[in-house]
Amino acid sequence: MSDNAELVKAPPPAEADHRAAMELMERVVIGGDLAKLTPSQRMTYYTRLCASLRLNPLTQPFKYIVLQNRLTLYATKDATEQLRASRGVSITRLETIFEDAAGLCTVTAYGKDRTGREDVEVGVVNVKNIAAEALANARMKATTKAKRRLTLSLCGLGILDESEIEGNFVAAEVTVDPETGEIQGEYPPRDPLAETERGPDPDMPHPDAAHWLHKIGAGFELLKLGPEQIREKWIEFCGDTPVMSDEPDVEALRMLYDHLAAAFRTWRYVKRKGDA
């Protein structure tokens, strides 16, 4: 009798599989790594996220990036524009401050949604040593960042937006088929500056410095920087320290590499946008 009771209580295999899949999706979403989902589960999650925010999934309001070794989503321009319209988000005031000493342009955006809830967000860009025309573009970029961050904040979304991806040191864009959820190309993506034909010089007395110098050299080559540009970048991060210093600043070398890697990712991102 007890065996029959247990059989009656046990869910059908299809229902049990569905429940297990939903539990897996919940754990993965909480952990923040969408790469652990199957393609169909990724599509389900994406579609449900769009539905919950009243966004049109056909416009691809979110795209995928790898951030801190996890596949996650960021909001595109389409997402913030649709959210601003559907939630009645309005920008009530903008304030711009140029910090000459720090070389920063900070735009503060104030706004509210249709319920009257108010919020404030900032957009910051580096404007150190740039020309007047580039300065105007930098100010517009800071304004765009502030407006989009404000929109996402008022809508309760704590994710990056498209304007923040361009110069992110540790983010790598990933292509996912919008119809199948399949990750396209190699995953996880390789470090864009890590692979070159030659390796570090084995005769250098400091292996850590040799490691970063090798990667920095690859960055200079991929970005096609001239001698004067290389010299400026070296002085900016490493000062007057010789390349073959007896006491290399490994942390400065790592920061220089991060800067070059971010520049390369930005160039590749802009090129893809232009080719699209």
N, C-alpha and C positions, 0 to 999 in steps of 0.2 A: 504494500500500500504506500509506504514511504517513498519507494522508488518511483511509483507512478506519480506521486505528488511532486517529486523533484522534476520529473519530465514535463509536467504541466507548467511549472513555474519557470523552467528554462526558456529564455527567449529564442526565437527562430534563428538559425545561423545567419541569415541576411541581416536581421536586426542587430544581432551581436556584433557582426562585422562593422555595421554602420556606427554603432555606439563606440566601438574601439577606435574607429577612424576619427570620430569627433573628439574623443578624449586625447588622441595623439595630436590633433590639430590644436586643441586648446593648450596642451603643454608646450608645443612648439611656438605658438603665438606668444604665450607668456614669456618664454625664453628669448624670443625675438629673432630666431633663425629660421627663415622660411625655406632654406635649402633642404631642411629635413622633411619637408612635406613632399608628397608625390605631386607630379604635374597636375593631376585632377584636383587634388586638395588645394594646391596653390591657386588654381582658377576659382575654386569655390570660395576661398578666403577673400580673394581680390573682388569677386562679384558681390559678396556679402558686405564687404567694407564700403564699396561704392553705393550699394543700396541703402546702407544705414546712414550715409551722408547725403543721399539724394544726388549722387554724381553719375554722369553718363559714362559707363565703362568703355564705350566705343571710342571715346576721345582720349583714352589712356591717361586719366588724371594722376595716376601714380606710376613711377618707374622704379626699377630695382637697382640697388647698389650693394656692394660689400663694404660693411663698416665694422671695424673691430672683429674681423673674421666671421661676421654674420650677414646673411642675405636679408636685407630689409627693404622698405619702400621709402621713397621721398615724393613729395608733392610737386607736380609740375605747375606751370603757369595756368593751364586749363583748370586744374583743381582749385587754386585760390580764386580764380575769376568766377567759377561756378558757385563756390562756397559763399563768396561775397554777395552774389545775386540772390541765392536761395535763402541765406540767413539774414539778409538785410544789413550787411556790415557796411558801415560808412566811416570814412576817415574824417575826423573833426578838426585836427590840427597837426601840423608838421613843424618840427624845430630842427635846424641844422647848425652844428657846431664844428668848426675846424680847429683841431688841436695841433698847432704848428710844432710844438716841441716833440710831440709823439708822432707827428706825421699822419694823423688820422682824421677822417671825416665821419662824424656821427650824426645820424638822422633819427630823431625820436618821433614816432607816430602815435597819435592818440585817436581812439575811435570807440564805437559802440555798435551793438547789434540792434535788431528791431525790438527786442525786449527791454532795451535801455541799459543792458549790462555794458560796463565800460572797461577798457583795458589799455595798456600802453606797451609798446615794444620798440626796440632800437635796431638799426642797421649800421654796421661799421665797416669801412673800407680803408685800406692803406693808400695815402696820397703823397707819401714822401718822395720827393725828387721827381715829380711828374709834370709835364707841360700843361699849359692852360687848357687846351682842348681835352686832354686826358683827364684833367681835374673836373671838368664839367661832366664827363661821362662817369667818373667815379662818384660824383655827387648823385647822379641819377640812379646809379647802381645801389648806393646806400639807401636811397629813398625807396626803391623797389624792394630791397631786403626788409626794410622796416614795415612797409605796408603788408607784405606777404606774411611775415612773422606775426603781425598783429591779427591778420585774418585767421591764421591757423590757431592762434592762442584763443581768440574769441569762440572758435568752433571746438575747442577742447582737444586739439590734435598736437601732441608733443613730438612732431617729426620734422625733419629737415625739409626745406623747400628748394626748388631748383636753383635759385640764386646763390644758395649756400654750398652747393655741390661743386661749383666751378673751381674754387680755390681750396677745396678741402684736402688736407695733407694725406689723409688715410682712407679716403673713399675711392672705390673703383666701380665704375658703371658696369652693369651686367645686362645682357640682352636676354629677355624671356619671351618666348612666342606667346602673343596675346590670345591666340586661339586654342593652344594646347597646354600652356603652362610649362613647356619644356625649356630648360636652360640652354641657351645657344652658346656654342664654343666651349673653351676650356673653363672648368670650374674646380676649385677656386682660381680666379685669375692670377697670373704670375705678376710679380713685381715688375713694372714696366722698364726699369733701368737695371734689373739684376742680371740679365743675360747678355754677355758680350763674348767675343771670340777669345780675348786674352784674359788671363786671371791676374790676381794681385802679384806683385813682385816678391818672390820668396826670400830675397836677400834683405828686404826691409827689416829693421830691428824691432818694429812695433807691429805685430800682426793685426791688431784692431784698427790701427791707423791705415794699414795697407788695405784692409777690407773696405773701409769707407772711401779711401782715395780711388780705389778701383771703380766703385760704383759712381763716385762723383765724376770721374773721367768719362764714364759711359753717358752720364747725364749731359755733360758739355757737348759730347758728340751728337747725341740725338737731338738736342735743341739747336745745334749748329751755331753755337756762340763763337764770336770772334775773340782774338787775344785780349782786346781791351775789355770786352764784356766779362770774360773769364776773370780777369784781374779785378774788376769791380766787385764781382760776386765773392771772390776769395777774400778781399779786404773787408767786405761787409760782414762776413761771418767769422773769419779767422784772423783779421787784423794783419799785422806785419809778420806773422809767423811763417817761416819758410816751409815749403812743401815737405822737404826732407828734414824736418826739425827733430832734434834729439828728444824733445819733450812735446810731442804733438797733443793738441787739445782734441781728444776723440769726440767729446760732446759737441764741440763746434763743427767738426766734420760731419757728424750725424745730422745736425740741424741744417747744414748746407745741402746735404743729400735730400733731406725731407723737402726743402725748398725747391730743388730741381725736379724732384718727383712730382710735386704738386703742379709745377709749371708745365711739365710734360702732360699730365693728366688733363689740365685745362686746355692745352693746345689740341689734344686728341678729342676732347669733348666738343670744342668749338668746331673742329674740322668735321666731326660726325654730323653736327647740327647743320653745317653748311652743305654737306653732301646729301642730307635727307630731302 
